[in-house]
Amino acid sequence: MVIDMHCDALLKLWEDRSKTFDDDDLHISYSKWVESPVKVQCFAIFVPPEINEDYFNAALEMVDLFHEKIVNPYDNIKWVQSKEDIETLKPHEKGAMLTLEGCHVVGEDLHKLRTLLRLGIKAVGLTWNNTNAVSGTCVEEPEKGLTAFGKEVVQVLNEYKVYTDCSHLSPAGIDDVLKYADYPMFSHSNAKSTYAHDRNVSDEHLRQFFNKKAPVGLTFVPYFTAEGDEVTIDDLVKHLDHLYELGGQDSIAFGSDFDGISKTIKQLEHIGDYDNLIQKVSEHYSSEDVHKFSYDNFVRHLD
């Protein structure tokens, strides 16, 4: 059983309302998902910051699409909001979970944040690639950590026992999250010392996450993984190996970013290819470790 901590299928369904969840051009579609080992898929609400629309309303539209296009049409797709929900899924059932990527959708309004949390969001990415009222990002200068409002946001996430997602966050922001968050995570980020990209995570921060047994979701974004036009599963496993050597056996997880990327890793081109990754990882790690990576390291901290 696998849990994938991040995808952008909701964005694709929102951008083109004529799409269904079984459109073949989706990396994660119904037919591909049911044939894959992925038991639970996290669906991110991501509102592109450049749109000329009300961000919060767009986020609510994506919540509606989550139910109307992903959950309600299929008897075997269940909306999950807790560890118990996941553990009680029947063998033929899949779990769909809501997350948020980017707090620009709430502006400086904690009422909006609480509304989204009450709608079932279980992980909140504080930023995308745009500075907002919460924090700066890993791709912008000068580097900015959490604002006073950002610290309030983290406190609310603690109260709701929701993951504070540091993917896209500035290093200074990560330092602040480690100080204030009860449930830190990286939903989709790789190791900076394996491949030096701004979106990847330093060994210093990785070790601090491992000390907390906080999830670190390796992502399938090829240009966060290795240089070159043809990135392979072996390249991705190098990141996993590095995290393991640093002591990350109780933190390593997966966050594909499927449907949020235009290029893919060879033989890891959609959710149905997860078997190829799990088979490769199983060649080098015990079944106990593989279970931790694919499932337990995310579920462990859920309420």
Short mmCIF file of the C-alpha atoms (twelve columns), coordinates in Angstrom:
data_MODEL
# 
_entry.id   MODEL 
# 
loop_
_atom_site.group_PDB 
_atom_site.id 
_atom_site.type_symbol 
_atom_site.label_atom_id 
_atom_site.label_alt_id 
_atom_site.label_comp_id 
_atom_site.label_asym_id 
_atom_site.label_seq_id 
_atom_site.Cartn_x 
_atom_site.Cartn_y 
_atom_site.Cartn_z 
_atom_site.pdbx_PDB_model_num 
ATOM 1   C CA . MET A 1   0.000   0.000  0.000   1 
ATOM 2   C CA . VAL A 2   1.252   3.432  -0.958  1 
ATOM 3   C CA . ILE A 3   0.298   6.956  0.069   1 
ATOM 4   C CA . ASP A 4   1.125   9.762  -2.374  1 
ATOM 5   C CA . MET A 5   1.292   13.058 -0.488  1 
ATOM 6   C CA . HIS A 6   0.934   15.483 -3.407  1 
ATOM 7   C CA . CYS A 7   -0.639  15.815 -6.832  1 
ATOM 8   C CA . ASP A 8   -2.242  18.593 -8.892  1 
ATOM 9   C CA . ALA A 9   -5.076  16.715 -10.582 1 
ATOM 10  C CA . LEU A 10  -7.578  19.139 -9.015  1 
ATOM 11  C CA . LEU A 11  -5.862  22.027 -10.773 1 
ATOM 12  C CA . LYS A 12  -6.257  20.276 -14.126 1 
ATOM 13  C CA . LEU A 13  -9.954  19.635 -13.453 1 
ATOM 14  C CA . TRP A 14  -10.444 23.260 -12.374 1 
ATOM 15  C CA . GLU A 15  -8.633  24.728 -15.382 1 
ATOM 16  C CA . ASP A 16  -10.738 22.696 -17.817 1 
ATOM 17  C CA . ARG A 17  -14.209 22.023 -16.421 1 
ATOM 18  C CA . SER A 18  -15.007 19.725 -19.367 1 
ATOM 19  C CA . LYS A 19  -12.503 17.174 -18.057 1 
ATOM 20  C CA . THR A 20  -13.580 14.146 -16.089 1 
ATOM 21  C CA . PHE A 21  -11.457 12.256 -13.595 1 
ATOM 22  C CA . ASP A 22  -10.935 9.544  -16.187 1 
ATOM 23  C CA . ASP A 23  -9.422  11.725 -18.905 1 
ATOM 24  C CA . ASP A 24  -6.466  9.804  -20.296 1 
ATOM 25  C CA . ASP A 25  -4.138  12.812 -20.325 1 
ATOM 26  C CA . LEU A 26  -4.192  13.041 -16.495 1 
ATOM 27  C CA . HIS A 27  -1.228  11.497 -14.700 1 
ATOM 28  C CA . ILE A 28  -3.717  10.487 -12.012 1 
ATOM 29  C CA . SER A 29  -7.014  9.334  -13.444 1 
ATOM 30  C CA . TYR A 30  -9.559  6.920  -12.011 1 
ATOM 31  C CA . SER A 31  -8.585  3.999  -14.236 1 
ATOM 32  C CA . LYS A 32  -4.845  4.470  -13.649 1 
ATOM 33  C CA . TRP A 33  -5.342  4.876  -9.904  1 
ATOM 34  C CA . VAL A 34  -7.418  1.716  -9.386  1 
ATOM 35  C CA . GLU A 35  -4.772  -0.332 -11.190 1 
ATOM 36  C CA . SER A 36  -1.948  1.136  -9.063  1 
ATOM 37  C CA . PRO A 37  -0.673  0.239  -5.572  1 
ATOM 38  C CA . VAL A 38  -1.563  3.738  -4.309  1 
ATOM 39  C CA . LYS A 39  -4.104  3.318  -1.502  1 
ATOM 40  C CA . VAL A 40  -4.431  7.012  -0.559  1 
ATOM 41  C CA . GLN A 41  -3.915  9.984  -2.855  1 
ATOM 42  C CA . CYS A 42  -3.585  13.510 -1.500  1 
ATOM 43  C CA . PHE A 43  -5.187  16.064 -3.822  1 
ATOM 44  C CA . ALA A 44  -3.771  19.566 -3.471  1 
ATOM 45  C CA . ILE A 45  -5.849  22.695 -3.784  1 
ATOM 46  C CA . PHE A 46  -3.489  24.943 -5.733  1 
ATOM 47  C CA . VAL A 47  -4.761  28.293 -6.993  1 
ATOM 48  C CA . PRO A 48  -2.320  29.834 -9.501  1 
ATOM 49  C CA . PRO A 49  -1.360  33.207 -8.015  1 
ATOM 50  C CA . GLU A 50  -1.424  34.910 -11.418 1 
ATOM 51  C CA . ILE A 51  -5.158  34.367 -11.973 1 
ATOM 52  C CA . ASN A 52  -7.430  37.400 -11.975 1 
ATOM 53  C CA . GLU A 53  -10.005 35.800 -9.688  1 
ATOM 54  C CA . ASP A 54  -10.827 35.604 -6.011  1 
ATOM 55  C CA . TYR A 55  -8.316  33.100 -4.627  1 
ATOM 56  C CA . PHE A 56  -10.484 31.859 -1.786  1 
ATOM 57  C CA . ASN A 57  -13.496 31.319 -4.025  1 
ATOM 58  C CA . ALA A 58  -11.298 29.393 -6.472  1 
ATOM 59  C CA . ALA A 59  -10.164 27.191 -3.575  1 
ATOM 60  C CA . LEU A 60  -13.786 26.490 -2.656  1 
ATOM 61  C CA . GLU A 61  -14.494 25.598 -6.285  1 
ATOM 62  C CA . MET A 62  -11.701 23.024 -6.119  1 
ATOM 63  C CA . VAL A 63  -13.173 21.537 -2.942  1 
ATOM 64  C CA . ASP A 64  -16.444 21.170 -4.838  1 
ATOM 65  C CA . LEU A 65  -14.682 19.529 -7.797  1 
ATOM 66  C CA . PHE A 66  -12.945 17.125 -5.423  1 
ATOM 67  C CA . HIS A 67  -16.319 15.800 -4.335  1 
ATOM 68  C CA . GLU A 68  -18.233 16.119 -7.604  1 
ATOM 69  C CA . LYS A 69  -15.586 14.675 -9.936  1 
ATOM 70  C CA . ILE A 70  -13.312 12.496 -7.793  1 
ATOM 71  C CA . VAL A 71  -15.239 11.105 -4.824  1 
ATOM 72  C CA . ASN A 72  -18.972 11.048 -5.519  1 
ATOM 73  C CA . PRO A 73  -19.000 9.342  -8.954  1 
ATOM 74  C CA . TYR A 74  -17.128 6.236  -7.756  1 
ATOM 75  C CA . ASP A 75  -18.337 3.829  -5.070  1 
ATOM 76  C CA . ASN A 76  -14.804 2.667  -4.309  1 
ATOM 77  C CA . ILE A 77  -13.302 6.155  -3.799  1 
ATOM 78  C CA . LYS A 78  -13.690 7.328  -0.205  1 
ATOM 79  C CA . TRP A 79  -12.998 10.752 1.265   1 
ATOM 80  C CA . VAL A 80  -10.517 10.222 4.116   1 
ATOM 81  C CA . GLN A 81  -9.748  12.706 6.886   1 
ATOM 82  C CA . SER A 82  -8.088  10.623 9.606   1 
ATOM 83  C CA . LYS A 83  -5.856  7.681  10.351  1 
ATOM 84  C CA . GLU A 84  -8.948  5.658  11.233  1 
ATOM 85  C CA . ASP A 85  -10.544 6.488  7.870   1 
ATOM 86  C CA . ILE A 86  -7.465  5.161  6.092   1 
ATOM 87  C CA . GLU A 87  -7.070  2.039  8.214   1 
ATOM 88  C CA . THR A 88  -10.726 1.063  7.717   1 
ATOM 89  C CA . LEU A 89  -10.646 1.273  3.924   1 
ATOM 90  C CA . LYS A 90  -11.718 -2.034 2.419   1 
ATOM 91  C CA . PRO A 91  -9.304  -3.897 0.125   1 
ATOM 92  C CA . HIS A 92  -10.973 -2.623 -3.054  1 
ATOM 93  C CA . GLU A 93  -11.341 0.977  -1.803  1 
ATOM 94  C CA . LYS A 94  -9.078  3.978  -2.349  1 
ATOM 95  C CA . GLY A 95  -8.810  7.022  -0.100  1 
ATOM 96  C CA . ALA A 96  -8.834  10.630 -1.347  1 
ATOM 97  C CA . MET A 97  -7.498  13.350 0.959   1 
ATOM 98  C CA . LEU A 98  -7.516  17.134 0.555   1 
ATOM 99  C CA . THR A 99  -4.452  19.339 1.069   1 
ATOM 100 C CA . LEU A 100 -3.612  22.976 0.347   1 
ATOM 101 C CA . GLU A 101 -0.616  24.345 -1.554  1 
ATOM 102 C CA . GLY A 102 -0.100  28.037 -0.846  1 
ATOM 103 C CA . CYS A 103 -1.659  30.205 1.853   1 
ATOM 104 C CA . HIS A 104 -2.147  33.117 -0.539  1 
ATOM 105 C CA . VAL A 105 -5.704  31.757 -0.839  1 
ATOM 106 C CA . VAL A 106 -6.502  32.883 2.717   1 
ATOM 107 C CA . GLY A 107 -4.797  36.283 2.501   1 
ATOM 108 C CA . GLU A 108 -4.476  37.487 6.089   1 
ATOM 109 C CA . ASP A 109 -7.735  35.945 7.279   1 
ATOM 110 C CA . LEU A 110 -7.652  33.101 9.808   1 
ATOM 111 C CA . HIS A 111 -11.417 32.647 9.350   1 
ATOM 112 C CA . LYS A 112 -10.755 31.549 5.771   1 
ATOM 113 C CA . LEU A 113 -8.028  29.167 6.942   1 
ATOM 114 C CA . ARG A 114 -10.292 27.613 9.563   1 
ATOM 115 C CA . THR A 115 -13.058 27.253 6.977   1 
ATOM 116 C CA . LEU A 116 -10.769 25.237 4.711   1 
ATOM 117 C CA . LEU A 117 -9.603  23.101 7.624   1 
ATOM 118 C CA . ARG A 118 -13.224 22.381 8.536   1 
ATOM 119 C CA . LEU A 119 -13.716 21.248 4.928   1 
ATOM 120 C CA . GLY A 120 -11.196 18.483 5.541   1 
ATOM 121 C CA . ILE A 121 -7.778  19.788 4.510   1 
ATOM 122 C CA . LYS A 122 -5.146  17.738 6.351   1 
ATOM 123 C CA . ALA A 123 -1.897  19.410 5.224   1 
ATOM 124 C CA . VAL A 124 -1.236  23.076 4.468   1 
ATOM 125 C CA . GLY A 125 1.651   24.242 2.314   1 
ATOM 126 C CA . LEU A 126 2.490   27.695 3.629   1 
ATOM 127 C CA . THR A 127 3.763   29.030 0.297   1 
ATOM 128 C CA . TRP A 128 4.140   28.221 -3.360  1 
ATOM 129 C CA . ASN A 129 6.743   30.157 -5.378  1 
ATOM 130 C CA . ASN A 130 5.244   33.488 -4.355  1 
ATOM 131 C CA . THR A 131 5.762   35.356 -1.094  1 
ATOM 132 C CA . ASN A 132 2.487   35.779 0.772   1 
ATOM 133 C CA . ALA A 133 1.311   37.067 4.145   1 
ATOM 134 C CA . VAL A 134 2.658   33.948 5.845   1 
ATOM 135 C CA . SER A 135 6.261   33.653 4.634   1 
ATOM 136 C CA . GLY A 136 8.838   33.993 1.904   1 
ATOM 137 C CA . THR A 137 9.758   31.169 -0.460  1 
ATOM 138 C CA . CYS A 138 12.835  29.157 -1.401  1 
ATOM 139 C CA . VAL A 139 13.070  30.769 -4.842  1 
ATOM 140 C CA . GLU A 140 12.912  34.458 -3.932  1 
ATOM 141 C CA . GLU A 141 15.355  36.986 -2.528  1 
ATOM 142 C CA . PRO A 142 15.791  38.434 -0.004  1 
ATOM 143 C CA . GLU A 143 15.081  35.400 2.128   1 
ATOM 144 C CA . LYS A 144 12.128  35.851 4.482   1 
ATOM 145 C CA . GLY A 145 10.924  33.608 7.296   1 
ATOM 146 C CA . LEU A 146 7.507   33.391 8.894   1 
ATOM 147 C CA . THR A 147 5.700   36.639 9.563   1 
ATOM 148 C CA . ALA A 148 3.775   37.273 12.779  1 
ATOM 149 C CA . PHE A 149 0.655   36.204 10.878  1 
ATOM 150 C CA . GLY A 150 2.501   33.106 9.653   1 
ATOM 151 C CA . LYS A 151 3.166   32.060 13.226  1 
ATOM 152 C CA . GLU A 152 -0.553  32.450 13.946  1 
ATOM 153 C CA . VAL A 153 -1.291  30.220 10.958  1 
ATOM 154 C CA . VAL A 154 1.027   27.512 12.284  1 
ATOM 155 C CA . GLN A 155 -0.657  27.733 15.694  1 
ATOM 156 C CA . VAL A 156 -4.046  27.141 14.061  1 
ATOM 157 C CA . LEU A 157 -2.632  24.137 12.188  1 
ATOM 158 C CA . ASN A 158 -1.341  22.782 15.486  1 
ATOM 159 C CA . GLU A 159 -4.776  23.217 17.056  1 
ATOM 160 C CA . TYR A 160 -6.388  21.287 14.191  1 
ATOM 161 C CA . LYS A 161 -3.583  18.658 14.239  1 
ATOM 162 C CA . VAL A 162 -2.851  19.343 10.575  1 
ATOM 163 C CA . TYR A 163 0.497   19.006 8.825   1 
ATOM 164 C CA . THR A 164 2.474   22.210 8.211   1 
ATOM 165 C CA . ASP A 165 3.983   21.592 4.768   1 
ATOM 166 C CA . CYS A 166 7.396   23.175 4.126   1 
ATOM 167 C CA . SER A 167 7.767   22.350 0.430   1 
ATOM 168 C CA . HIS A 168 8.426   25.654 -1.410  1 
ATOM 169 C CA . LEU A 169 9.197   27.403 1.892   1 
ATOM 170 C CA . SER A 170 12.307  29.533 2.442   1 
ATOM 171 C CA . PRO A 171 15.113  28.066 4.608   1 
ATOM 172 C CA . ALA A 172 14.379  30.764 7.224   1 
ATOM 173 C CA . GLY A 173 10.717  29.764 7.116   1 
ATOM 174 C CA . ILE A 174 11.673  26.125 7.625   1 
ATOM 175 C CA . ASP A 175 13.685  27.149 10.701  1 
ATOM 176 C CA . ASP A 176 10.581  28.885 12.063  1 
ATOM 177 C CA . VAL A 177 8.322   25.917 11.316  1 
ATOM 178 C CA . LEU A 178 10.707  23.601 13.145  1 
ATOM 179 C CA . LYS A 179 10.422  25.955 16.120  1 
ATOM 180 C CA . TYR A 180 6.631   26.407 16.151  1 
ATOM 181 C CA . ALA A 181 4.917   23.514 14.313  1 
ATOM 182 C CA . ASP A 182 3.801   20.309 16.004  1 
ATOM 183 C CA . TYR A 183 3.315   18.501 12.691  1 
ATOM 184 C CA . PRO A 184 5.947   19.595 10.125  1 
ATOM 185 C CA . MET A 185 6.348   17.845 6.782   1 
ATOM 186 C CA . PHE A 186 7.705   18.163 3.255   1 
ATOM 187 C CA . SER A 187 5.057   16.914 0.850   1 
ATOM 188 C CA . HIS A 188 7.189   16.958 -2.306  1 
ATOM 189 C CA . SER A 189 10.888  17.834 -2.060  1 
ATOM 190 C CA . ASN A 190 14.197  16.033 -2.689  1 
ATOM 191 C CA . ALA A 191 17.708  16.206 -1.171  1 
ATOM 192 C CA . LYS A 192 19.767  19.265 -2.034  1 
ATOM 193 C CA . SER A 193 23.105  17.525 -1.523  1 
ATOM 194 C CA . THR A 194 22.093  14.865 -4.070  1 
ATOM 195 C CA . TYR A 195 20.966  17.441 -6.613  1 
ATOM 196 C CA . ALA A 196 21.439  21.144 -5.943  1 
ATOM 197 C CA . HIS A 197 18.090  22.773 -6.680  1 
ATOM 198 C CA . ASP A 198 16.484  25.574 -4.661  1 
ATOM 199 C CA . ARG A 199 13.382  23.449 -4.125  1 
ATOM 200 C CA . ASN A 200 15.364  20.673 -2.478  1 
ATOM 201 C CA . VAL A 201 16.191  20.367 1.210   1 
ATOM 202 C CA . SER A 202 19.530  20.779 2.973   1 
ATOM 203 C CA . ASP A 203 21.023  17.990 5.057   1 
ATOM 204 C CA . GLU A 204 20.794  20.234 8.117   1 
ATOM 205 C CA . HIS A 205 17.031  20.582 7.762   1 
ATOM 206 C CA . LEU A 206 16.577  16.937 6.814   1 
ATOM 207 C CA . ARG A 207 18.291  15.801 10.003  1 
ATOM 208 C CA . GLN A 208 16.026  18.049 12.076  1 
ATOM 209 C CA . PHE A 209 12.954  16.572 10.377  1 
ATOM 210 C CA . PHE A 210 14.261  13.063 10.963  1 
ATOM 211 C CA . ASN A 211 14.694  13.818 14.656  1 
ATOM 212 C CA . LYS A 212 10.966  14.545 14.746  1 
ATOM 213 C CA . LYS A 213 10.105  11.549 12.507  1 
ATOM 214 C CA . ALA A 214 8.391   14.111 10.277  1 
ATOM 215 C CA . PRO A 215 7.446   12.979 6.742   1 
ATOM 216 C CA . VAL A 216 9.675   13.972 3.826   1 
ATOM 217 C CA . GLY A 217 7.970   13.170 0.538   1 
ATOM 218 C CA . LEU A 218 10.389  12.447 -2.286  1 
ATOM 219 C CA . THR A 219 9.039   14.002 -5.453  1 
ATOM 220 C CA . PHE A 220 9.067   12.760 -9.031  1 
ATOM 221 C CA . VAL A 221 9.846   16.119 -10.590 1 
ATOM 222 C CA . PRO A 222 12.730  15.234 -12.932 1 
ATOM 223 C CA . TYR A 223 14.360  18.656 -12.736 1 
ATOM 224 C CA . PHE A 224 14.469  18.396 -8.918  1 
ATOM 225 C CA . THR A 225 16.013  14.931 -9.209  1 
ATOM 226 C CA . ALA A 226 18.939  14.995 -11.637 1 
ATOM 227 C CA . GLU A 227 20.441  16.857 -14.569 1 
ATOM 228 C CA . GLY A 228 19.691  15.854 -18.137 1 
ATOM 229 C CA . ASP A 229 16.769  15.110 -20.417 1 
ATOM 230 C CA . GLU A 230 16.289  11.509 -19.308 1 
ATOM 231 C CA . VAL A 231 15.982  11.172 -15.546 1 
ATOM 232 C CA . THR A 232 15.475  7.619  -14.275 1 
ATOM 233 C CA . ILE A 233 14.047  5.867  -11.228 1 
ATOM 234 C CA . ASP A 234 17.641  5.092  -10.246 1 
ATOM 235 C CA . ASP A 235 18.254  8.854  -10.036 1 
ATOM 236 C CA . LEU A 236 15.293  9.212  -7.675  1 
ATOM 237 C CA . VAL A 237 16.434  6.276  -5.550  1 
ATOM 238 C CA . LYS A 238 19.761  8.083  -5.017  1 
ATOM 239 C CA . HIS A 239 17.784  10.724 -3.093  1 
ATOM 240 C CA . LEU A 240 16.071  8.010  -1.046  1 
ATOM 241 C CA . ASP A 241 19.437  6.376  -0.319  1 
ATOM 242 C CA . HIS A 242 20.832  9.694  0.871   1 
ATOM 243 C CA . LEU A 243 17.889  10.350 3.172   1 
ATOM 244 C CA . TYR A 244 18.229  6.860  4.590   1 
ATOM 245 C CA . GLU A 245 21.954  7.309  5.235   1 
ATOM 246 C CA . LEU A 246 21.156  10.534 7.126   1 
ATOM 247 C CA . GLY A 247 18.793  8.589  9.397   1 
ATOM 248 C CA . GLY A 248 15.486  9.124  7.600   1 
ATOM 249 C CA . GLN A 249 14.014  5.634  7.739   1 
ATOM 250 C CA . ASP A 250 11.092  6.905  9.854   1 
ATOM 251 C CA . SER A 251 10.485  9.966  7.638   1 
ATOM 252 C CA . ILE A 252 10.946  8.940  3.983   1 
ATOM 253 C CA . ALA A 253 7.691   9.119  2.022   1 
ATOM 254 C CA . PHE A 254 6.487   9.909  -1.511  1 
ATOM 255 C CA . GLY A 255 4.856   12.994 -3.046  1 
ATOM 256 C CA . SER A 256 4.793   12.603 -6.809  1 
ATOM 257 C CA . ASP A 257 3.579   16.047 -7.978  1 
ATOM 258 C CA . PHE A 258 1.810   14.217 -10.798 1 
ATOM 259 C CA . ASP A 259 -0.325  16.545 -12.932 1 
ATOM 260 C CA . GLY A 260 1.787   19.449 -11.695 1 
ATOM 261 C CA . ILE A 261 4.654   18.612 -14.036 1 
ATOM 262 C CA . SER A 262 5.017   18.586 -17.812 1 
ATOM 263 C CA . LYS A 263 7.983   16.173 -17.881 1 
ATOM 264 C CA . THR A 264 8.254   12.906 -15.988 1 
ATOM 265 C CA . ILE A 265 10.871  10.436 -14.817 1 
ATOM 266 C CA . LYS A 266 11.356  7.515  -17.200 1 
ATOM 267 C CA . GLN A 267 9.073   4.592  -16.277 1 
ATOM 268 C CA . LEU A 268 7.460   6.782  -13.615 1 
ATOM 269 C CA . GLU A 269 5.157   8.660  -15.938 1 
ATOM 270 C CA . HIS A 270 1.802   8.312  -14.158 1 
ATOM 271 C CA . ILE A 271 0.322   6.810  -11.005 1 
ATOM 272 C CA . GLY A 272 0.142   3.367  -12.606 1 
ATOM 273 C CA . ASP A 273 3.943   3.291  -12.707 1 
ATOM 274 C CA . TYR A 274 4.296   3.318  -8.915  1 
ATOM 275 C CA . ASP A 275 4.912   -0.441 -9.105  1 
ATOM 276 C CA . ASN A 276 8.167   0.256  -10.949 1 
ATOM 277 C CA . LEU A 277 9.383   2.491  -8.117  1 
ATOM 278 C CA . ILE A 278 8.309   0.150  -5.315  1 
ATOM 279 C CA . GLN A 279 9.950   -2.797 -7.079  1 
ATOM 280 C CA . LYS A 280 13.221  -0.870 -7.412  1 
ATOM 281 C CA . VAL A 281 13.164  0.253  -3.774  1 
ATOM 282 C CA . SER A 282 12.339  -3.302 -2.640  1 
ATOM 283 C CA . GLU A 283 15.541  -4.549 -4.242  1 
ATOM 284 C CA . HIS A 284 17.593  -2.586 -1.703  1 
ATOM 285 C CA . TYR A 285 15.418  -2.253 1.399   1 
ATOM 286 C CA . SER A 286 13.525  -4.606 3.700   1 
ATOM 287 C CA . SER A 287 9.760   -5.021 3.462   1 
ATOM 288 C CA . GLU A 288 9.508   -3.244 6.836   1 
ATOM 289 C CA . ASP A 289 11.387  -0.221 5.493   1 
ATOM 290 C CA . VAL A 290 9.367   -0.164 2.277   1 
ATOM 291 C CA . HIS A 291 6.148   -0.188 4.304   1 
ATOM 292 C CA . LYS A 292 7.426   2.776  6.310   1 
ATOM 293 C CA . PHE A 293 8.384   4.729  3.179   1 
ATOM 294 C CA . SER A 294 5.208   4.035  1.281   1 
ATOM 295 C CA . TYR A 295 2.612   4.199  4.046   1 
ATOM 296 C CA . ASP A 296 3.441   4.335  7.747   1 
ATOM 297 C CA . ASN A 297 5.665   7.425  7.852   1 
ATOM 298 C CA . PHE A 298 2.749   9.587  6.677   1 
ATOM 299 C CA . VAL A 299 -0.069  7.859  8.579   1 
ATOM 300 C CA . ARG A 300 1.804   7.771  11.885  1 
ATOM 301 C CA . HIS A 301 1.188   11.441 12.694  1 
ATOM 302 C CA . LEU A 302 -2.407  11.665 11.507  1 
ATOM 303 C CA . ASP A 303 -5.036  12.215 14.172  1 
# 
